[in-house]
Amino acid sequence: MCALLTQVLEIYDLLDRAMVTGRDVVDLLKTRGLEELRLQTVQGEKGSTDFVTITIPGREGKTRGRGAPTLGIIGRLGGVGARPERVGLVSDADGAVTALSCALKLADMQRGGDALKGDVIVTTHICPNAPTQPHDPVPFMDSPVDVATMNCYEVTPAMDALLSVDTTKGNRIAKFKGFAITPTVKEGYILRVSEDLLDIMERVTGTLPRVVPITLQDITPYGNDVYHINSIMQPWITTDAPLVGVAITTETIVPGCGTGASHCVDIEVASRFCIEVAKAYGEARCRFYDRDEFQRLVDLYGSMTHLRRVRKAEAPPCTE
C-alpha cells in the first residue's frame, strides 16, 4: 500500500499552501529529472489558474520516434483551494494530487532505471483560491475558467487513451470509500466497462472492483442545464480517444469545497492504479474498449458525436 505514499504526501504538502502556483509544481518535477514540462497561466471570468502539462517519455514512445501508445492522466478539479472562503486543501483537489503523484512517481522510477515503454502525459491545473458553486446534494467547487477551456489545455492530440481522475464524493450513487472507475466513453458512446481495467483494479486494491454508474447526462457538455454527477467525463468532448473516469469516492456525501476531507491512502491506491494502467497500456496489454464492437455500434446506429453540442450550437473550438 505504500508504493506511492511518499509521492502523495510530498504533492499534498506542496499543494496545501495559500500561495502555491503551477511554477512550484514544475520546479519540483525538474529536480526529479523531468524536462518536458509546460506551464500556462490562463485568465478566466472568475480569476486565473495555472495549467501544467507533464510528459514522461517512454522507452519506445512517440517522443522517441517509436510507436508505443501514449496514456493521458488528467487531474480534474475546479481548484485545489477555495480561499478566502475556506482555508486549506479542499476535497476537490484529490484529482490534481493523484495525477501529480503519478508524474512524480514516474519521474522517480525513471531515475531508478524503470522507464515505461510508452509515453505518459499528465495534465491538471493549480488554483488555490477558486470559487464555489451551489449543487445538490452538496456544494461543488467552481473554477476560474470554464470546462471548455479546461478541455483545451488538459486534453492533447498525443493521448491515445485517457484516465480522468476526479473527486466524486458529492452524490448518492457512488457511495464506497476508495476509488471507482467508469465505463469507457468514446465519441459519445458509453461502452461496457473494460475487463482489463477491472483486472488491474482487482490486483491493485485486493478487493472486488467498483464502478460508477454514469448516465447520458453525465457525458453531455456543461452549460446545457441538465444534471451532471461532476465533470469527470467532460474530456471526451474534445478527443476521439477512449476515456475512463477514475473517481475518488467516499461512503458519505462530502462537498467539493470541504477541507480536511482528503484521504491520502485512498489517493495512493488510485495513483497506483493509474501507474499500473500506464505500464500495461504502453505495452499493449490493456484495452480500454473493443474496437470491433465499437465499429459495430457505429455501423448500426451512426455517430454520437452530436452529443458534444451545447444548446444546438457547437462548443467553442480549442485554440491550443
N, C-alpha and C positions, 0 to 999 in steps of 0.2 A: 504493500500500500504506500510505501514511502518513496517510490521511484522518482516522482516529480515533486514531492512535497517541498524540497529545498527551493526549487524554482518558483513554485506557487507562493511561498512565503516571501520570497525576495520581490516578486512582482506586486504582491498585495501591499507590502510595506512601501514600495515606490509610489503606487497609485493613491495610497491613503494619505495624501498631502494636499493642503489647500492650494498650493501654487504649482502642482505637477503639470508638466506640459509634454507634448509629444517629443520634444527635444531630449527630455530626460530619458525617455524610453529608448530613443535612437542611440544616445550616448552609452547607455548600459549595454546594449547589444553590440555596439562597436568594440567595447572592451572584451567581449566574448568571441571576437573574431569575425563577426558578420560584416560584410561590406556593401551588399546590395540593399540599401535602406533608403526609403523615400519619405519625406515629411512635407505635408502641405497644410497650411492653415487656411480654413475656409470660413468666411463670414456669412452668417445667416440672419434672419429677421430677429432672432432671439439671442444673439451672441455669436461667438466663434468657437471652433473646435479644431483640433489637430488630427488629421488623418495620417496614419502610419502604414506603409506598405513594406513588408519584410520578405525578401526572397532568400530561401535557404537552398543553395544549389545541390543537386543530386549527382551521383557518380556518372549517371547516363541520362541526365535530364536535358531539357531543351536549352538551358543556359550554357551547356557544354556542346551544343550542336547534335545531341543524340535524341532518341525517340521515346524515352520513358515518360509516362503520363504525369501530369502535374496536379497535385491536390491543393485546393484553396481552403484555408481555415479562416473564417470570418468571425471576429468577436463583435457580436451585435449588441447595441445598447443605445440608450439616449444620452447618458453621461455617467461618469464614474462618481460624481458628486452632485449634490443639489444645494450648494451653498448660495446664499446665506441662510436659506430656509432650513437646511439640515446640515449638521456638522459630521463629517466622516464619510467613509466609503459606503455607497448605497448598494442595496441588493442588486440593482440593475447592472452593476459593474462586473458581475460574475463572468459575462461573456468575454469582456476585454481581458480579465485576469486569466481566464482559461486559454485564450488564443495566444496571449503574450507569454504565458508559461510554456506553451508548446514551442514557441520560437526560441525561448531561452534554453529549453532542454535540447532542442535540435542543434543549437549552436554548441552547447557543451558536449553533445555526442560527437559532433564533427571534430572538435578539438581533441577528443579521446580516440579518434580514428574510426568512428562509426557513422559515416555518411550514408544517407539513404540512396536508393537507386534513382528515384525521381525527384524533381524539384518540389518544394513546398512553398506556397505563398501565403503569408499570414497578413491579414489586414484588420484594422479596427480604428477607433478614434478616441481621443483623450480630451475630456471636458470636465473639470472639477466643479463647475458651477452651472450645470444645466437646469432648465426649468422643470416643473412638474405639470401634470395634466390630470383632470378627472377621468376616472374609468371605473366600470363596475366589474368585480365587486370591491376592488381597492384601487387607490390612485396609481397611475403609471408615472414613469419618468418621461418627460418630453425631451426634445433635443434642440440645439441652436439651429440645426439645418433639417430639411425635410427628408423623407425616406428616399425620394428620387435622387437627391444629392448624395445620400449615403451609398446608394447602389452604384452611382457613377465612380465613387472613389474606392469602394470596397470590393467591387467585382472587376476582375481583369480578364481580357480575352485569353490569357495563357492558362487559366484554370480549366482543367478538363472535367473536374468534379469538385463539388463544394460541400463543406460542412459549415453550417451556420449555427454558431453557439450563442444561446441567449437565455437569460434568466426567464423562467416560465413558472412563476410562483403565484401570480395574481389571477387564479382561475379555480374552477370547481371540478375539473375533469382529469387533470394530470396530477393526482394527489398521492405522491410517494416521494420519500426523501432520497435524493441522489441525482441521477440524471436519466433521461429517456431519449429515444430517437423518434423521428417522424417517418412516415412513408416517404419514398422518393418522389420529388416533383420535377417534371421535365416538360417544358414547353406547354404548360397549362394542364397537363395530365397528372393527377395524383395516382401514382403507381403503387404496386404492392411493396411491402417492406422488404428491403434487401436481406436475403438469407445470410450473405457473407457478413454484413454488418451485425446481424443478430448473433452470429457465431463469435465475432470479435467481442461483442458486448458481454456475452456469457463468460468468455475466457477472462476478460479483464475484471469483471465485477464478482465472479464466482456465484452469481445468482441468476435467476430467470430474467430474460430481457424485458424491458418496459418500453411501451410505445405510446406516443402522444397521438390521440385521435384528432388529427386536423380535419378541417372541412373545406369546402369550396370557398366559403367566405374568407378563410384564413389566407388563401393564396391570391386573392384579388388585391389590387393596389390600395394602399391607404388613400383616403380622401374621397372614397365612394359612398360614405355614410352607411356602411354595414359593419357589423361587429367582427373584430379580429382577436384571436387569442393573444397575439402580440405581433411583432414584426419579424419573427424568426424565419418565415418563408419568403419574405419580400425580395431577397436577392435573385430569385428565379426570373424576375421580370426583365432583367437586363442581360440574361445569358441563356443559351440553349443547352448548357451543360447541366447534368443532373445535380439536384440539390437535396441534401438531407439535413434536417434540423437536429441539433444536439441541445436538448432543453435541460437546464439546471432546475430541479424541482424540489418541492417540499410537501409535507403532508398537510400543513396548514396554509391558509391564504396569507401571503406576505406582500405588502405593497412594494413596487419597484423602488420607491423613494425611501424605503425603510433602511435605517442604519443598524449595524451590529447584527445583520442577518445573513452574512456570507459565511459559508461553511467550507473551510479550506480542504478538508478531507474529501468532500463531495467534488470540489473543483479539481482536486488532484486525480480522482478517478476518471472524471470527464476528460481531463487533459491526457491521461494515459490512453484512454480510448482513442482520442484523435491521433496520437502518435502511432498507435498500432495500426490504425486505418491508413495512415500515411505510408508506413512500411509496406503494407500489403498492396495498397493501390499502385504505388510506384513499380512494384514487381508484377503487376497484372494478376494478382491473386485475390482481388476484391472487386466485385461488380456492384455498382450502385443500382443497376436495372438490367432487365433482359432486353437486348436490342431488338431481337426478332419479335418479341411480344409487343414492344412499343410500336414498331413499324406496323404490326397487325392492327393495333388500335387506330393509328393514323389512317391506314387504308380503309378501315371500316367507318370511322366517324369523322375523319378530317382533322384539320388543325384546330388546336385550342388556344393558340396564341392571342386570339382576340380578348382573352381574359386579362391581358396586360393593359387594356384601355381603362381610362378613368372618365366617367360621365360622357361616354360616346366620343371622346377625343383621346388621341394618343398621349401617353405620358411624355413629359419633356425629354428630349434625347440627351444622352450623355455627351459631353463635350471633351471628356478626358480620354 
